[in-house]
Structure formats: C-alpha cells, structure tokens
Amino acid sequence: MFYQLPLERLARHRGSRPQLDFAREALLALHESDDARYEATERGLEMYAAHEEALAQPVAVLRDRFGDLLDIRPPRVRCLPGHPLQQPVMAVRVIVRREHSLAAVHELRARNARIEEECQRGRIVIIRARAALRDLLGLGERLAALTGGTAQHAMRLSHYAP
C-alpha cells in the first residue's frame, strides 16, 4: 500500500488500447525512487509519491512518450483506512528571501499550517510548519507566484492523524 507515499495520481491512455497494456509500457519508461513508486493496473498506471514534486519528472517522461494520448488525473491524497480515517500530515520547510517571508507565512496559515519555527539567516528566512497534505496541494506553484520563483520548499510525511 506504500503508506510512506501518501499521494497518488492516475495516468491513463486516451486511445482504444487496454489500460493495463498502456500501464505496462509506461512502467518501462519510469524509474522508481524512494519518493515515487508505480503500479500497472486495469485502471491505468497508478503513481504513488511522497509529495507533488516527486510526480513532476515521471509525468514529464510520460507526456514526452505518449503526448496528447496521455490523460493524467489530478493528485489524490491517500488516507489510512479505519475509524476514524487517518490523513497524512506533512512537515514543510520553506526558504524565502526576507521580503517575501510575510507572504509565505500568510500562505501557509491560509492552508491551515501550524508554524513551528521562523529563522532568519542573513537575507533569507526559513519557515518550518506542519499541515495536512490535502491543504498543501499546489503549494509549490503558489509560492513561486508569490516570490517570483525564488522560494524553495520541501515536504515529507510527518505522521498520520484523524
């Protein structure tokens, strides 16, 4: 089930070929890593990842190989079954220039992140926070827009919580 990889994305072929055949061919073009795993299924190619950035490279490889015939579904957060349902909580680190730090903190808070630390080192600020993965989807693109592409961020699974 790859519990350490709380994000999934489905790739499908738009043509008339069986999805399992497409998925098996797609597997040949991809390389698994600690942050991404793949599985050929009747539905298509299931991609499991530790965070959104881990899906960027495999999606680019598949787009190069299959072009317009590739259908990539939006990322979906994977929760642990049970009662109550357990959702992934991520540890996030954002590095921004000082002039963008307030915007970055505001963005994190708007995503229900709990700011744990802000550290200034010269002209940069390092922000550490925790938030549910579902609230963090699209964070990289948003930070890039807020900071003119200068922000860096990383996230990893911290734990699962109700």
Contacts in CASP RR format, 6 or more apart in sequence:
PFRMAT RR
TARGET T0000
AUTHOR 0000-0000-0000
METHOD contacts of the structure
MODEL  1
MFYQLPLERLARHRGSRPQLDFAREALLALHESDDARYEATERGLEMYAA
HEEALAQPVAVLRDRFGDLLDIRPPRVRCLPGHPLQQPVMAVRVIVRREH
SLAAVHELRARNARIEEECQRGRIVIIRARAALRDLLGLGERLAALTGGT
AQHAMRLSHYAP
2 37 0 8 1.000
2 48 0 8 1.000
3 80 0 8 1.000
3 160 0 8 1.000
4 50 0 8 1.000
4 157 0 8 1.000
5 35 0 8 1.000
5 36 0 8 1.000
5 37 0 8 1.000
5 48 0 8 1.000
5 49 0 8 1.000
5 50 0 8 1.000
5 78 0 8 1.000
6 50 0 8 1.000
6 77 0 8 1.000
6 78 0 8 1.000
6 88 0 8 1.000
6 133 0 8 1.000
6 157 0 8 1.000
7 48 0 8 1.000
7 49 0 8 1.000
7 50 0 8 1.000
7 51 0 8 1.000
7 52 0 8 1.000
7 54 0 8 1.000
7 55 0 8 1.000
7 75 0 8 1.000
7 76 0 8 1.000
7 77 0 8 1.000
7 78 0 8 1.000
7 133 0 8 1.000
8 46 0 8 1.000
8 47 0 8 1.000
8 48 0 8 1.000
8 49 0 8 1.000
8 75 0 8 1.000
8 76 0 8 1.000
8 78 0 8 1.000
9 46 0 8 1.000
9 47 0 8 1.000
9 49 0 8 1.000
9 55 0 8 1.000
9 59 0 8 1.000
9 72 0 8 1.000
9 73 0 8 1.000
9 74 0 8 1.000
9 75 0 8 1.000
9 76 0 8 1.000
10 43 0 8 1.000
10 44 0 8 1.000
10 45 0 8 1.000
10 46 0 8 1.000
10 47 0 8 1.000
10 72 0 8 1.000
10 73 0 8 1.000
10 76 0 8 1.000
11 23 0 8 1.000
11 26 0 8 1.000
11 44 0 8 1.000
11 45 0 8 1.000
11 47 0 8 1.000
11 59 0 8 1.000
11 62 0 8 1.000
11 70 0 8 1.000
11 71 0 8 1.000
11 72 0 8 1.000
11 73 0 8 1.000
12 19 0 8 1.000
12 22 0 8 1.000
12 43 0 8 1.000
12 44 0 8 1.000
12 45 0 8 1.000
12 70 0 8 1.000
12 71 0 8 1.000
12 72 0 8 1.000
12 73 0 8 1.000
13 19 0 8 1.000
13 22 0 8 1.000
13 44 0 8 1.000
13 66 0 8 1.000
13 69 0 8 1.000
13 70 0 8 1.000
13 71 0 8 1.000
14 68 0 8 1.000
14 69 0 8 1.000
14 70 0 8 1.000
14 71 0 8 1.000
15 69 0 8 1.000
18 42 0 8 1.000
19 41 0 8 1.000
19 42 0 8 1.000
19 43 0 8 1.000
19 44 0 8 1.000
20 40 0 8 1.000
20 41 0 8 1.000
20 42 0 8 1.000
20 44 0 8 1.000
22 44 0 8 1.000
22 45 0 8 1.000
22 66 0 8 1.000
23 39 0 8 1.000
23 40 0 8 1.000
23 41 0 8 1.000
23 44 0 8 1.000
23 45 0 8 1.000
23 46 0 8 1.000
24 40 0 8 1.000
26 38 0 8 1.000
26 40 0 8 1.000
26 45 0 8 1.000
26 62 0 8 1.000
26 65 0 8 1.000
26 66 0 8 1.000
27 38 0 8 1.000
27 40 0 8 1.000
27 45 0 8 1.000
29 61 0 8 1.000
29 62 0 8 1.000
29 65 0 8 1.000
30 38 0 8 1.000
30 58 0 8 1.000
30 61 0 8 1.000
30 62 0 8 1.000
32 38 0 8 1.000
33 54 0 8 1.000
34 50 0 8 1.000
35 49 0 8 1.000
35 50 0 8 1.000
35 51 0 8 1.000
35 54 0 8 1.000
36 47 0 8 1.000
36 48 0 8 1.000
36 49 0 8 1.000
36 50 0 8 1.000
36 54 0 8 1.000
36 55 0 8 1.000
36 58 0 8 1.000
37 47 0 8 1.000
37 48 0 8 1.000
37 49 0 8 1.000
38 45 0 8 1.000
38 46 0 8 1.000
38 47 0 8 1.000
38 48 0 8 1.000
38 58 0 8 1.000
39 45 0 8 1.000
39 46 0 8 1.000
39 48 0 8 1.000
40 46 0 8 1.000
45 62 0 8 1.000
47 55 0 8 1.000
47 58 0 8 1.000
47 59 0 8 1.000
48 78 0 8 1.000
49 55 0 8 1.000
49 75 0 8 1.000
50 156 0 8 1.000
50 157 0 8 1.000
51 90 0 8 1.000
51 154 0 8 1.000
51 155 0 8 1.000
51 156 0 8 1.000
52 75 0 8 1.000
52 137 0 8 1.000
52 138 0 8 1.000
52 139 0 8 1.000
52 140 0 8 1.000
53 140 0 8 1.000
55 75 0 8 1.000
59 72 0 8 1.000
62 70 0 8 1.000
62 72 0 8 1.000
63 70 0 8 1.000
63 72 0 8 1.000
75 137 0 8 1.000
77 87 0 8 1.000
77 88 0 8 1.000
77 133 0 8 1.000
77 134 0 8 1.000
77 137 0 8 1.000
78 88 0 8 1.000
79 85 0 8 1.000
79 86 0 8 1.000
79 87 0 8 1.000
79 88 0 8 1.000
79 160 0 8 1.000
80 86 0 8 1.000
80 87 0 8 1.000
80 160 0 8 1.000
84 162 0 8 1.000
85 162 0 8 1.000
86 160 0 8 1.000
86 161 0 8 1.000
86 162 0 8 1.000
87 132 0 8 1.000
87 133 0 8 1.000
87 134 0 8 1.000
87 160 0 8 1.000
87 161 0 8 1.000
87 162 0 8 1.000
88 132 0 8 1.000
88 133 0 8 1.000
88 157 0 8 1.000
88 159 0 8 1.000
88 160 0 8 1.000
89 130 0 8 1.000
89 131 0 8 1.000
89 132 0 8 1.000
89 133 0 8 1.000
89 157 0 8 1.000
89 158 0 8 1.000
89 159 0 8 1.000
89 160 0 8 1.000
89 161 0 8 1.000
90 130 0 8 1.000
90 131 0 8 1.000
90 132 0 8 1.000
90 133 0 8 1.000
90 136 0 8 1.000
90 155 0 8 1.000
90 156 0 8 1.000
90 157 0 8 1.000
90 158 0 8 1.000
91 128 0 8 1.000
91 129 0 8 1.000
91 130 0 8 1.000
91 155 0 8 1.000
91 156 0 8 1.000
91 157 0 8 1.000
91 158 0 8 1.000
92 108 0 8 1.000
92 113 0 8 1.000
92 127 0 8 1.000
92 128 0 8 1.000
92 129 0 8 1.000
92 130 0 8 1.000
92 131 0 8 1.000
92 136 0 8 1.000
92 139 0 8 1.000
92 153 0 8 1.000
92 154 0 8 1.000
92 155 0 8 1.000
93 126 0 8 1.000
93 127 0 8 1.000
93 128 0 8 1.000
93 153 0 8 1.000
93 154 0 8 1.000
93 155 0 8 1.000
94 104 0 8 1.000
94 108 0 8 1.000
94 126 0 8 1.000
94 127 0 8 1.000
94 129 0 8 1.000
94 143 0 8 1.000
94 151 0 8 1.000
94 152 0 8 1.000
94 153 0 8 1.000
95 124 0 8 1.000
95 125 0 8 1.000
95 126 0 8 1.000
95 127 0 8 1.000
95 151 0 8 1.000
95 152 0 8 1.000
95 153 0 8 1.000
96 103 0 8 1.000
96 104 0 8 1.000
96 124 0 8 1.000
96 125 0 8 1.000
96 127 0 8 1.000
96 143 0 8 1.000
96 147 0 8 1.000
96 150 0 8 1.000
96 151 0 8 1.000
96 152 0 8 1.000
97 123 0 8 1.000
97 124 0 8 1.000
97 125 0 8 1.000
97 147 0 8 1.000
97 150 0 8 1.000
98 120 0 8 1.000
98 122 0 8 1.000
98 123 0 8 1.000
98 124 0 8 1.000
98 125 0 8 1.000
100 146 0 8 1.000
100 147 0 8 1.000
100 150 0 8 1.000
100 151 0 8 1.000
101 118 0 8 1.000
101 120 0 8 1.000
101 125 0 8 1.000
101 127 0 8 1.000
103 146 0 8 1.000
103 147 0 8 1.000
104 125 0 8 1.000
104 127 0 8 1.000
104 143 0 8 1.000
104 146 0 8 1.000
104 147 0 8 1.000
104 151 0 8 1.000
105 115 0 8 1.000
105 118 0 8 1.000
105 127 0 8 1.000
107 139 0 8 1.000
107 142 0 8 1.000
107 143 0 8 1.000
107 146 0 8 1.000
108 115 0 8 1.000
108 127 0 8 1.000
108 129 0 8 1.000
108 131 0 8 1.000
109 115 0 8 1.000
111 131 0 8 1.000
111 135 0 8 1.000
111 136 0 8 1.000
111 139 0 8 1.000
112 131 0 8 1.000
112 132 0 8 1.000
112 135 0 8 1.000
113 129 0 8 1.000
113 130 0 8 1.000
113 131 0 8 1.000
113 135 0 8 1.000
113 136 0 8 1.000
114 129 0 8 1.000
114 130 0 8 1.000
114 131 0 8 1.000
115 127 0 8 1.000
115 128 0 8 1.000
115 129 0 8 1.000
116 128 0 8 1.000
116 129 0 8 1.000
116 130 0 8 1.000
117 126 0 8 1.000
117 127 0 8 1.000
117 128 0 8 1.000
118 125 0 8 1.000
118 126 0 8 1.000
118 127 0 8 1.000
118 128 0 8 1.000
119 125 0 8 1.000
119 126 0 8 1.000
119 127 0 8 1.000
119 128 0 8 1.000
120 126 0 8 1.000
130 158 0 8 1.000
132 161 0 8 1.000
133 157 0 8 1.000
136 155 0 8 1.000
139 153 0 8 1.000
139 155 0 8 1.000
140 151 0 8 1.000
140 153 0 8 1.000
143 149 0 8 1.000
143 151 0 8 1.000
143 153 0 8 1.000
144 151 0 8 1.000
END
